[in-house]
Amino acid sequence: MAVNSPLPVAADLKPVNGIEIGFAQAGIKKPNRKDLLVMKLAPGATVAGVFTKNRFCAAPVQVSKANLAAVADGGAPIVALVVNTGNANAGTGESGLANANQTCAALAALLGCGAQQILPFSTGVILEPLPVDRIVAGLPAAVANLTLDNWFNAAEAIMTTDTQPKAASRTVVIDGHSVTMTGISKGAGMIKPNMATMLGYLAFDAKVAQPVLDQLVRHAADHSFNCITIDGDTSTNDSFMLIATGAGSLEIADIDSPHYEALRDAVTDLARGLAQMIIRDGEGATKFITITIEQGGSVEECRKIAYSIAHSPLVKTAFFASDPNLGRILAAIGYAGVDDLDVTKLDMYLDDVWVAQSGGRNPDYQEADGQRVMQQSEITVRVTLGRGNASATVWTCDLSHEYVTINADYRS
C-alpha cells in the first residue's frame, strides 16, 4: 500500500479539451487487465518530452525521439501516443524497432495519419520480444472508446508493479485564462533520475509554441521526476511527456511571455506531485523520505550528496527498521564525491531533531528523539554544508523485505 497516498478518484480527474483517451485489454502479458492506451490529440496540439539516458534505451524510446525530431525538422505534427504495459520492448534489437514502428503504423492506419505522427511507449519486462500482434489486435478497441474522461482508466492501463494508479488534476487561472491540466504516472521500482522506470503524461489546454514547450518539459522534469529515486537503477524506457492541446484561451508564443512563469510553476507543481506518488508507491515502501541539502557550493554538489544518502542500502534499511543509526547518513555524505567538503561545518537534522553539529554528534542529541522521528511514515533529513547558498531536494523511500520479494518474483 502506498505511503499516505490516497487512491485517485475518477470523478476528480478533469477532462482536458483537445485530448481523447482510449484503452483496451490486449492480453500483452496477462489476460483481463487494461494494458493498452491510446491518447489522440486535437489539431494544433504541441508535444515535448524527456527520455531515459540509459544507453540501452528501448525501441519505443528511439522511435519516439526520432518522430519528435521529425516534427522539429518541419514534419507533420504528432497525432497520437500509444502505450503498452507488460513488455518493455527493450534489449530487442532491430526486431524491437520493427515492432515499435509496426505499432505506429497500425494506429496511424486507424487514425488516418502517417506513422511518424505516432509516439510509442512501452513498459514491463526487458529482453523479451514485444507481442506486437496482440497490440495491433487491441488497437481498434482502444480507438473505439476514445473519450475525454478516461484519465483514471489511462492511469490503470500503464501500471506494472504499481499497487495503485497515479493521477491528478488541477485548474489554474492565469491573467483571466482558465487552464485545466491532468496528468498520470507509473512506476514503483527501478527508479532513479534521468529518468526512472517511469512513464509520465501531463496534458493541459493552453496553446504553447514548440520551443517554449521544449524548455518547459525540461524544467518540469528537473524539478520533479529527476528528483526521485527508489533503488538507484535507471531504466531503459523512461519518458515524461507534456502535451499542450491548444484548446483553451491562454496562448504563449515565447519564453518571455508574462504568463510563462505562472504556467511553468503550475505544470511543475503537478509533475512534482505525480513524481512523489511514485516514491510513495515504491516497491515495498513503508516510509516517504525527503532529503534536503542546504548551504552548498552548487546545486550539483547538493544533489550529489542527497543522492548518496538516498541510494545507500544501509541508510534505507535503517529507515525501514526505524533504527536511528544516523552515522550511516554521515558516512554517505562523506563518500558522495565532494572532495573539498569541510565536515567541521556540517550540521544535520532529522525533522526537528538536531543530530549532528559541526561534523560531530550534537551534545544535546538524545537517541530517543531520533527514534521518535524514525518511527514516522514521513521523514525529512536536512543537511547544511556551510559552504554557499545552493540547495537541492530529492525524495526517496526505505528499503524493505518486500522490495526483495517483489523483484525476485517479478517475472513469475
GUDREN-657726 format. One record per residue (C-alpha): residue number from 1; residue in three letters; chain; x, y, z. Coordinates in steps of 0.02 Angstrom, whole numbers, plus 50000, padded with zeros to 5 digits. Layout:
% residues N
NUM;Ala;A;X;Y;Z .
...
% end
This chain:
% residues 412
1;Met;A;50000;50000;50000 .
2;Ala;A;50067;50172;49953 .
3;Val;A;50130;50283;50093 .
4;Asn;A;50000;50417;50133 .
5;Ser;A;49942;50422;49952 .
6;Pro;A;49755;50403;49932 .
7;Leu;A;49683;50323;49778 .
8;Pro;A;49638;50448;49643 .
9;Val;A;49452;50470;49616 .
10;Ala;A;49398;50454;49435 .
11;Ala;A;49269;50593;49452 .
12;Asp;A;49404;50713;49514 .
13;Leu;A;49511;50693;49359 .
14;Lys;A;49468;50835;49243 .
15;Pro;A;49446;50808;49056 .
16;Val;A;49567;50914;48955 .
17;Asn;A;49493;50981;48795 .
18;Gly;A;49598;50930;48646 .
19;Ile;A;49648;50756;48704 .
20;Glu;A;49544;50597;48696 .
21;Ile;A;49594;50436;48784 .
22;Gly;A;49552;50255;48745 .
23;Phe;A;49609;50091;48820 .
24;Ala;A;49598;49904;48787 .
25;Gln;A;49634;49735;48864 .
26;Ala;A;49756;49664;48737 .
27;Gly;A;49823;49518;48840 .
28;Ile;A;50002;49576;48818 .
29;Lys;A;50064;49487;48974 .
30;Lys;A;49910;49439;49074 .
31;Pro;A;49728;49420;49024 .
32;Asn;A;49586;49529;49085 .
33;Arg;A;49686;49684;49127 .
34;Lys;A;49699;49855;49048 .
35;Asp;A;49866;49856;48960 .
36;Leu;A;49849;49963;48803 .
37;Leu;A;49821;50151;48797 .
38;Val;A;49792;50274;48655 .
39;Met;A;49794;50463;48675 .
40;Lys;A;49729;50558;48523 .
41;Leu;A;49771;50743;48505 .
42;Ala;A;49673;50882;48425 .
43;Pro;A;49747;50978;48278 .
44;Gly;A;49860;51117;48341 .
45;Ala;A;49924;51021;48492 .
46;Thr;A;50110;51025;48531 .
47;Val;A;50208;50886;48616 .
48;Ala;A;50376;50884;48705 .
49;Gly;A;50465;50752;48805 .
50;Val;A;50618;50699;48902 .
51;Phe;A;50682;50521;48899 .
52;Thr;A;50795;50400;48989 .
53;Lys;A;50982;50424;48973 .
54;Asn;A;51013;50237;48984 .
55;Arg;A;51120;50189;48833 .
56;Phe;A;51015;50032;48816 .
57;Cys;A;50860;50137;48787 .
58;Ala;A;50711;50040;48725 .
59;Ala;A;50650;50032;48545 .
60;Pro;A;50495;50141;48579 .
61;Val;A;50606;50274;48656 .
62;Gln;A;50713;50277;48500 .
63;Val;A;50561;50288;48387 .
64;Ser;A;50477;50424;48491 .
65;Lys;A;50634;50529;48492 .
66;Ala;A;50652;50510;48304 .
67;Asn;A;50470;50555;48272 .
68;Leu;A;50481;50709;48383 .
69;Ala;A;50641;50760;48291 .
70;Ala;A;50546;50744;48127 .
71;Val;A;50418;50870;48190 .
72;Ala;A;50558;50989;48237 .
73;Asp;A;50626;50972;48060 .
74;Gly;A;50461;51029;47987 .
75;Gly;A;50369;50864;47979 .
76;Ala;A;50185;50835;48014 .
77;Pro;A;50130;50859;48195 .
78;Ile;A;50104;50719;48320 .
79;Val;A;49927;50649;48313 .
80;Ala;A;49929;50515;48448 .
81;Leu;A;50026;50423;48582 .
82;Val;A;50012;50236;48611 .
83;Val;A;50070;50148;48770 .
84;Asn;A;50079;49965;48815 .
85;Thr;A;50120;49884;48981 .
86;Gly;A;50175;49705;49009 .
87;Asn;A;50327;49714;48894 .
88;Ala;A;50464;49846;48884 .
89;Asn;A;50521;49807;48705 .
90;Ala;A;50698;49843;48768 .
91;Gly;A;50853;49744;48727 .
92;Thr;A;50762;49681;48574 .
93;Gly;A;50875;49747;48434 .
94;Glu;A;50814;49775;48258 .
95;Ser;A;50658;49669;48282 .
96;Gly;A;50609;49780;48428 .
97;Leu;A;50624;49935;48319 .
98;Ala;A;50521;49849;48184 .
99;Asn;A;50386;49805;48311 .
100;Ala;A;50380;49982;48379 .
101;Asn;A;50363;50051;48203 .
102;Gln;A;50231;49921;48162 .
103;Thr;A;50131;49979;48313 .
104;Cys;A;50142;50158;48250 .
105;Ala;A;50090;50108;48075 .
106;Ala;A;49939;50009;48139 .
107;Leu;A;49875;50153;48244 .
108;Ala;A;49910;50278;48104 .
109;Ala;A;49803;50175;47986 .
110;Leu;A;49658;50182;48109 .
111;Leu;A;49676;50370;48134 .
112;Gly;A;49712;50417;47954 .
113;Cys;A;49885;50492;47981 .
114;Gly;A;50067;50449;47950 .
115;Ala;A;50162;50325;48057 .
116;Gln;A;50288;50461;48104 .
117;Gln;A;50145;50556;48185 .
118;Ile;A;50128;50423;48320 .
119;Leu;A;50235;50413;48478 .
120;Pro;A;50251;50237;48551 .
121;Phe;A;50292;50193;48733 .
122;Ser;A;50315;50027;48821 .
123;Thr;A;50345;49969;48999 .
124;Gly;A;50371;49799;49076 .
125;Val;A;50498;49658;49064 .
126;Ile;A;50660;49691;48969 .
127;Leu;A;50740;49571;48843 .
128;Glu;A;50579;49489;48786 .
129;Pro;A;50502;49508;48612 .
130;Leu;A;50355;49626;48602 .
131;Pro;A;50193;49531;48562 .
132;Val;A;50153;49657;48428 .
133;Asp;A;50011;49553;48354 .
134;Arg;A;49915;49570;48517 .
135;Ile;A;49944;49757;48520 .
136;Val;A;49887;49779;48341 .
137;Ala;A;49733;49672;48375 .
138;Gly;A;49691;49777;48529 .
139;Leu;A;49709;49948;48448 .
140;Pro;A;49534;49955;48366 .
141;Ala;A;49452;49932;48537 .
142;Ala;A;49560;50069;48613 .
143;Val;A;49516;50187;48471 .
144;Ala;A;49332;50143;48483 .
145;Asn;A;49318;50203;48663 .
146;Leu;A;49414;50366;48642 .
147;Thr;A;49336;50494;48760 .
148;Leu;A;49388;50649;48856 .
149;Asp;A;49358;50574;49028 .
150;Asn;A;49460;50413;49025 .
151;Trp;A;49604;50476;49134 .
152;Phe;A;49576;50353;49276 .
153;Asn;A;49572;50207;49154 .
154;Ala;A;49729;50278;49074 .
155;Ala;A;49819;50277;49241 .
156;Glu;A;49770;50096;49268 .
157;Ala;A;49821;50046;49092 .
158;Ile;A;50005;50093;49116 .
159;Met;A;50034;50008;49285 .
160;Thr;A;50162;49869;49309 .
161;Thr;A;50212;49832;49490 .
162;Asp;A;50119;49987;49549 .
163;Thr;A;49996;49949;49688 .
164;Gln;A;49880;50090;49633 .
165;Pro;A;49852;50209;49488 .
166;Lys;A;49934;50380;49496 .
167;Ala;A;49840;50530;49429 .
168;Ala;A;49797;50710;49475 .
169;Ser;A;49712;50864;49403 .
170;Arg;A;49700;51048;49435 .
171;Thr;A;49634;51207;49359 .
172;Val;A;49731;51369;49370 .
173;Val;A;49682;51544;49316 .
174;Ile;A;49820;51645;49233 .
175;Asp;A;49776;51826;49195 .
176;Gly;A;49593;51780;49174 .
177;His;A;49628;51624;49069 .
178;Ser;A;49573;51460;49145 .
179;Val;A;49695;51317;49113 .
180;Thr;A;49645;51137;49150 .
181;Met;A;49783;51009;49172 .
182;Thr;A;49781;50823;49210 .
183;Gly;A;49923;50700;49223 .
184;Ile;A;49960;50517;49254 .
185;Ser;A;50119;50425;49300 .
186;Lys;A;50178;50249;49334 .
187;Gly;A;50325;50175;49423 .
188;Ala;A;50366;50081;49583 .
189;Gly;A;50539;50006;49559 .
190;Met;A;50696;50030;49454 .
191;Ile;A;50677;50214;49495 .
192;Lys;A;50821;50335;49479 .
193;Pro;A;50837;50506;49397 .
194;Asn;A;50868;50531;49211 .
195;Met;A;50736;50462;49216 .
196;Ala;A;50665;50323;49323 .
197;Thr;A;50569;50163;49272 .
198;Met;A;50427;50276;49248 .
199;Leu;A;50309;50348;49123 .
200;Gly;A;50226;50516;49145 .
201;Tyr;A;50099;50606;49037 .
202;Leu;A;50034;50779;49077 .
203;Ala;A;49912;50874;48966 .
204;Phe;A;49844;51050;48979 .
205;Asp;A;49734;51152;48865 .
206;Ala;A;49842;51307;48837 .
207;Lys;A;49920;51341;48667 .
208;Val;A;50109;51338;48685 .
209;Ala;A;50238;51359;48547 .
210;Gln;A;50353;51210;48523 .
211;Pro;A;50516;51294;48581 .
212;Val;A;50429;51353;48739 .
213;Leu;A;50358;51180;48775 .
214;Asp;A;50530;51103;48747 .
215;Gln;A;50600;51214;48883 .
216;Leu;A;50450;51190;48997 .
217;Val;A;50462;50999;48995 .
218;Arg;A;50646;51005;49043 .
219;His;A;50611;51124;49187 .
220;Ala;A;50466;51020;49250 .
221;Ala;A;50565;50857;49240 .
222;Asp;A;50717;50930;49327 .
223;His;A;50609;50986;49473 .
224;Ser;A;50503;50829;49487 .
225;Phe;A;50540;50663;49403 .
226;Asn;A;50727;50697;49405 .
227;Cys;A;50721;50721;49594 .
228;Ile;A;50661;50547;49642 .
229;Thr;A;50749;50383;49674 .
230;Ile;A;50696;50216;49745 .
231;Asp;A;50840;50098;49709 .
232;Gly;A;50967;50193;49603 .
233;Asp;A;50929;50095;49444 .
234;Thr;A;50900;50196;49286 .
235;Ser;A;50780;50103;49171 .
236;Thr;A;50777;50085;48983 .
237;Asn;A;50604;50154;48945 .
238;Asp;A;50577;50310;49049 .
239;Ser;A;50481;50451;48968 .
240;Phe;A;50394;50608;49028 .
241;Met;A;50284;50695;48902 .
242;Leu;A;50199;50865;48904 .
243;Ile;A;50052;50896;48789 .
244;Ala;A;49986;51071;48758 .
245;Thr;A;49821;51041;48668 .
246;Gly;A;49790;51221;48618 .
247;Ala;A;49604;51206;48654 .
248;Gly;A;49599;51341;48788 .
249;Ser;A;49611;51530;48780 .
250;Leu;A;49788;51550;48851 .
251;Glu;A;49923;51566;48719 .
252;Ile;A;50110;51575;48750 .
253;Ala;A;50215;51609;48596 .
254;Asp;A;50385;51636;48675 .
255;Ile;A;50481;51614;48836 .
256;Asp;A;50470;51800;48878 .
257;Ser;A;50280;51794;48889 .
258;Pro;A;50218;51868;49053 .
259;His;A;50113;51712;49076 .
260;Tyr;A;50251;51584;49051 .
261;Glu;A;50315;51579;49229 .
262;Ala;A;50142;51552;49304 .
263;Leu;A;50107;51409;49184 .
264;Arg;A;50280;51335;49212 .
265;Asp;A;50257;51336;49400 .
266;Ala;A;50083;51257;49391 .
267;Val;A;50141;51119;49274 .
268;Thr;A;50296;51086;49379 .
269;Asp;A;50194;51077;49539 .
270;Leu;A;50077;50947;49463 .
271;Ala;A;50226;50849;49394 .
272;Arg;A;50307;50852;49565 .
273;Gly;A;50151;50777;49642 .
274;Leu;A;50147;50639;49511 .
275;Ala;A;50331;50603;49542 .
276;Gln;A;50307;50593;49730 .
277;Met;A;50164;50470;49703 .
278;Ile;A;50292;50353;49626 .
279;Ile;A;50403;50362;49781 .
280;Arg;A;50254;50338;49897 .
281;Asp;A;50213;50180;49799 .
282;Gly;A;50391;50118;49792 .
283;Glu;A;50404;49929;49792 .
284;Gly;A;50385;49878;49973 .
285;Ala;A;50398;50057;50036 .
286;Thr;A;50339;50097;50211 .
287;Lys;A;50413;50272;50227 .
288;Phe;A;50422;50428;50119 .
289;Ile;A;50585;50521;50145 .
290;Thr;A;50631;50698;50095 .
291;Ile;A;50817;50737;50087 .
292;Thr;A;50865;50921;50079 .
293;Ile;A;51043;50983;50065 .
294;Glu;A;51070;51168;50100 .
295;Gln;A;51212;51294;50102 .
296;Gly;A;51305;51204;49964 .
297;Gly;A;51431;51275;49844 .
298;Ser;A;51325;51222;49695 .
299;Val;A;51162;51134;49657 .
300;Glu;A;51263;50993;49578 .
301;Glu;A;51357;50953;49738 .
302;Cys;A;51198;50966;49841 .
303;Arg;A;51113;50840;49727 .
304;Lys;A;51266;50727;49731 .
305;Ile;A;51259;50720;49921 .
306;Ala;A;51070;50699;49925 .
307;Tyr;A;51077;50551;49806 .
308;Ser;A;51221;50473;49902 .
309;Ile;A;51110;50469;50055 .
310;Ala;A;50956;50415;49958 .
311;His;A;51044;50270;49870 .
312;Ser;A;51132;50197;50022 .
313;Pro;A;51060;50024;50062 .
314;Leu;A;51122;50044;50242 .
315;Val;A;51030;50209;50262 .
316;Lys;A;50872;50144;50180 .
317;Thr;A;50865;49985;50283 .
318;Ala;A;50892;50085;50442 .
319;Phe;A;50740;50190;50397 .
320;Phe;A;50639;50031;50367 .
321;Ala;A;50688;49966;50539 .
322;Ser;A;50656;50136;50622 .
323;Asp;A;50835;50122;50685 .
324;Pro;A;50917;50292;50720 .
325;Asn;A;51086;50229;50660 .
326;Leu;A;51116;50401;50590 .
327;Gly;A;51304;50386;50571 .
328;Arg;A;51261;50294;50411 .
329;Ile;A;51198;50459;50340 .
330;Leu;A;51360;50548;50385 .
331;Ala;A;51458;50409;50301 .
332;Ala;A;51354;50427;50142 .
333;Ile;A;51387;50614;50143 .
334;Gly;A;51573;50582;50161 .
335;Tyr;A;51586;50467;50010 .
336;Ala;A;51473;50569;49897 .
337;Gly;A;51622;50634;49799 .
338;Val;A;51631;50815;49858 .
339;Asp;A;51818;50806;49887 .
340;Asp;A;51843;50976;49968 .
341;Leu;A;51696;50960;50089 .
342;Asp;A;51740;51030;50261 .
343;Val;A;51642;50916;50376 .
344;Thr;A;51676;51027;50526 .
345;Lys;A;51548;51150;50455 .
346;Leu;A;51412;51020;50431 .
347;Asp;A;51251;51010;50531 .
348;Met;A;51116;50876;50511 .
349;Tyr;A;50935;50872;50565 .
350;Leu;A;50806;50733;50569 .
351;Asp;A;50643;50830;50557 .
352;Asp;A;50653;50945;50709 .
353;Val;A;50793;50849;50794 .
354;Trp;A;50968;50922;50782 .
355;Val;A;51076;50766;50765 .
356;Ala;A;51248;50822;50708 .
357;Gln;A;51333;50987;50747 .
358;Ser;A;51496;51047;50666 .
359;Gly;A;51527;50874;50596 .
360;Gly;A;51502;50779;50758 .
361;Arg;A;51362;50721;50870 .
362;Asn;A;51260;50864;50942 .
363;Pro;A;51293;50858;51130 .
364;Asp;A;51106;50885;51161 .
365;Tyr;A;51050;50745;51043 .
366;Gln;A;50955;50603;51127 .
367;Glu;A;50930;50440;51034 .
368;Ala;A;50751;50434;51096 .
369;Asp;A;50718;50591;50993 .
370;Gly;A;50790;50509;50838 .
371;Gln;A;50689;50353;50872 .
372;Arg;A;50530;50456;50883 .
373;Val;A;50559;50530;50710 .
374;Met;A;50615;50366;50631 .
375;Gln;A;50450;50285;50677 .
376;Gln;A;50354;50410;50571 .
377;Ser;A;50292;50366;50397 .
378;Glu;A;50359;50533;50328 .
379;Ile;A;50532;50594;50374 .
380;Thr;A;50642;50740;50322 .
381;Val;A;50831;50734;50326 .
382;Arg;A;50907;50908;50316 .
383;Val;A;51094;50938;50300 .
384;Thr;A;51178;51109;50300 .
385;Leu;A;51353;51114;50224 .
386;Gly;A;51406;51290;50273 .
387;Arg;A;51492;51325;50107 .
388;Gly;A;51371;51426;49999 .
389;Asn;A;51191;51467;49956 .
390;Ala;A;51143;51323;49842 .
391;Ser;A;51017;51189;49891 .
392;Ala;A;50932;51034;49820 .
393;Thr;A;50795;50914;49874 .
394;Val;A;50763;50734;49823 .
395;Trp;A;50631;50611;49877 .
396;Thr;A;50657;50427;49914 .
397;Cys;A;50588;50285;50019 .
398;Asp;A;50651;50148;50133 .
399;Leu;A;50710;49976;50076 .
400;Ser;A;50608;49832;50145 .
401;His;A;50597;49642;50137 .
402;Glu;A;50451;49664;50018 .
403;Tyr;A;50561;49753;49890 .
404;Val;A;50669;49597;49877 .
405;Thr;A;50517;49485;49865 .
406;Ile;A;50434;49588;49727 .
407;Asn;A;50590;49595;49620 .
408;Ala;A;50634;49413;49648 .
409;Asp;A;50461;49361;49587 .
410;Tyr;A;50435;49498;49457 .
411;Arg;A;50433;49387;49301 .
412;Ser;A;50332;49244;49376 .
% end
